[in-house]
Amino acid sequence: MKLVTAIIKPFKVDDVRDALSEIGVQGLTVEEVKGFGRQKGHTELYRGAEYIIDFVPKAKVQIAVSDAQSDAVIEAIIESTNTNKIGDGKIFVAELERVVRIRTGEQDDSAL
């Protein structure tokens, strides 16, 4: 099992959800986060004053999937978020040791 975490532009969350639904992913978690990478923030004007935004607003999407489904999930995220511009985001993939559905006690792949 894998935990796929994608840091993406906030306006792309609905596109990711739709793309994942099309390939059979039944659930995901979304958080509003802030950070920076190579962008290093940006400068904006507000009422004539220039100020620096150090942390850029992003969305963090997490999906727990079986090993067999992980490549399709990664490809769906890439296809639905790629704008070919800086700040499109990153995808991180980590091994999941164990998953337990609290309500039924199901474990691992059957709990996904």
Beta strands, then each sheet from edge to edge (+ up, - down):
strand 1: 2-8
strand 2: 29-35
strand 3: 42-46
strand 4: 49-53
strand 5: 56-65
strand 6: 89-95
sheet 1: 2+ 5- 1+ 6-
sheet 2: 3+ 4-
end
